[in-house]
């Protein structure tokens, strides 16, 4: 169903694999029908993105009633497929790339990243300070975006290892909605820190990917994996249907680049936010317990 052998390395400042026709068009059309037939969504975020999220009762009901979505979910939610992705990145990005300091041995099919409101102290307590022996799980959602959807430049959660996107519709370039990859403007030898939400004037655009039906993008969620989505204009074009997911640990990831470790630092904040909305920087010094 997924032709991941067609994924190819692209030139970028962090590891990215992309491939066209990874999913056949007839499968994409069926997935669009399944998402469109959903009677309810779990939430709407980022100005117009409706999601059906793994971990919700709504998701369980959707999967049971959606034959192709269920097959996609079952494929991704397996240790064997996760290992294929992990090995593909190791093979294609052998030298001078990012690596996770604590490789997980256990793949937990039933777990998912908790989506609830916590302050920074509660989040730190939940994640803990012991980074050894992590477990990995799949997070995934089936999404549709209407006009107005956009995503500012950022790096994803500090627990994530790999992210992926599968586009189910063609979106004309003039309508926006493109995945945009960024890099920091600073010189390599002074990159001692990576903010989660850098200012746009701190970044340069590396590449833009206009959504194409059947195209898949996989990338490592490294400290410098800055990406965003240009504002989607829903005018004389279909809605932006896609599948989004990640492989995440049950604790923060310590990344290494050329044997230099980067440690996650959660920014202190008393305001309760969804776990995925918390700010965290990566620094070359460990966080104080």
N, C-alpha and C positions, 0 to 999 in steps of 0.2 A: 504493500500500500504506500509506503514511504520509500522513495529511492534516495536514501541518504548518501549512497556512494557518489552521487552527482554533486555533492557539496564541494566547493572549491575555496581555497584560501585567497583572500584579497589583501591588497596592501593597505594596512591600517596601523595605528599606534597601539592597538591591543588586538588579541586574537579574534578574528571574525571569519566565519565560513558562510557562504551563500550559494544557493543553487536554484535554478528555474526548473519548472515541471517536476518538482519533488513529489507533489501529489497530482494525480490526473485531474483534468478539468471536470469530468463527470462526478468525481468524488467531491470536489469543491462545491459543485452545484447542490449536491445532496446535503452537504454540511450546512450550506446557507439555508436550505429549506428547513433543516432540523432546528437551527438557531432561531429562524423566523417563526417557527411553530411554538416556541417556548411561550407559555402563558405568563411567565414572570421572570424577572431578573433580580439578582441579589443586591445590586447597587448601581448607581450611575456616578462616574467620576470624571475628572478632567474635562468638564464642559460638554460632555455628550457621549461618553463610552459606557454602555450597559454591559454588565458582566454576569456570567453564570460561573460561580467560583467553586473549585474543589473544596470540600469540607462542609458545604451547606446541604440542608435537606432538599433544597430546590435543585442542587446539582445532582444529587443521587436520583431524584425523580426524572430529571432531564436525561441522564445517562441510560436509565432503564427504558425510556421511551424513544431513544435515538440510536439506531443500529450502528451507523457509521461513526458517530461521535464516541460511542462505547468502544468500538474497535481501536480508534485513535488513542483514547484514554488508556485502554488496557496495554497497548504497545508502549506508550511513554512511561506508564506506571510499572515498570519492571526493571530489575537490576541488570538484566542482560542488555536492554536498550541503553540504559544509563552508561554501562561500561563501553558500549560501542561508541557513544559520543565522547566519553573520556579518552578512549584510545585514539580516536580520530584526531582530537586536539593534540595529544602527545606526539603523534606521528607527524602531523603537518606543521607543528610549531616546536621543533626540537631544541633549537639554540636561541639563547638570549630572550626567552619569553617568561611570562609569569607562571608560577606554580603554587599550588596550595600546600602549605606546610604540614597539614594533618589530613591525610587521605582517609576517607570513610571506608569502612569494611562492610557495614550493615546498611542495606537499603530497606527502608520502612514504607511499605505500600499504603498503609492506612493513615500515616501522619501527613500533616500539611502545616504550613506556616500560619500561626494563629492571627486572626484579624480582629483585634479588640483594642479599645482605647486604654493606654497606659501613659504615665509620665515617664521621664527618662530614668529615674531611679528604679521604678517598677520593671521597666524594660531590661535594665542592666541585671537586676536580680533574677528575672526570668531566664536570661541568656547565660548568666554565670560568668565566672572568670577562668574556668578550666576548659581549655580549648582542645584537649587530647581526646582520642577515641570518639570522634563525632559520628553521627548517623546522618544519612542523606534521605531526602524525600522529594517527591514531585509536587510542585504547585502548578496548577493549570486553570485557565478560564477560557470559555467560549464567548467571544465579544462581538458587538456591533456598535459602530460609532455613527452618530449623526453629525450634521454640520456644526462647527464650533469646537469640536474636539481638538485639543492640542496638548502637548506635553513639553514642559520646559527642560532645558539641558540638565542632566543629573546622572548620578551613578546609582545603581539599585541597592537593595538592602545588603547589609554587611554579612548576612548569612548565605548569600547566593553564590553558587559556583558557575553555573551555565544558564543562559537565558535563550529563549527561542521564540520566533514569530513565524506563523504560517499565514500567508495572505490568501483569501478565498475569492476576492474580487479584483478586477482591474480598476484602478483609479487614474484618470487622466492627470498628467503632471500639473496642468493649470489649476486643478482642484486641491492641490496641497496634499496633506496627509502623509507626507514622505517621512520615513525613518532617517534621521540625520545623525551622523557620527561626528564627534568633536575631539579636539586635542587641546591641551593647555599650551599657552603661548610661551611659557617659561622654558629656559634651556634645560636639557636633560640632566646635566650635572647638578642642578639645584632643585630637582624635584624631590623634596623631602616630605612634602605633604600633599594630600589630595582631598579637597573638600567634596562633600556629597552633592551640594548644590552651588557650583561656581557661578559667578556672574557671566553674562554673555560676552562682555568685553574682555574676559580672561581666556576666551576660547577661539579657536579657528575651526572652520568646517573642513572635515576630511573627505566625507562622501555623503551623498543623499541617495536613498533607495525609494523609488516610486512603487507603491504596491502593485504587484502583478499576480494574477491568479495562479496558484500552485507554487509560488516562490516561497522558499524558507530561508530564514536567517538564524544562525546560531552564533553566540559569542560568549566568551568568558566574562564573568562579572568582576573584572579586576578593578583595583582602586582608580584606574584612569579610564574606565570604560564609559565615557561620557556620551550620552545619546539623548535624543528627544524626538518629538514629532511636530512637524510644521502644521499650522492650523488647517483643518479640513474644511473645505467649502463644498457643501452638498448642493450643487447646482448642475442639473442635466447630467448626473452621474449616479451610480448605485451607492448605497450605504457602504461603509468600510467594514466588511466582515473579516474577522481574523481569529486565530487561536494564539494565545500567548501563554508562555509557561517558563518554568525555571526548575533547576535542581538546586535544592537548598539544604544547608546543614541545620542541625538543631542547636547550633551555637555559632558565634562569629568565626569568620574565616581569617586566618593570618596568611597573607600573601607574601611571596618572595619574588624579587626581581634581581637576577644576577647575584643570588645569595644574600641580598639585603632584605630583611623582613619588614613588612609594613603592618602595623598594629591598628585595629579599629578603636576609635575614641567616640563614644556616644556623647553628643552635646547635651549638657544639663538643661532641663526645661521642666517646669512644674505643670505645664499645660498637658492635659491628657490628649494624646493623638493616637490614631491607628498605628500599629507597629511599623507599617510600611512607610509612614509619613515622617518618622523621626529622622533627625539630622545626625550624621556621624562622619568624622574625618578619618583618613588613614595617615598615620605618622610613622616615622622610623624609630620611635621610642615607645616602649610598652606603656599601657595605661596604668595609672596608680590604682591599687585595689582600695 
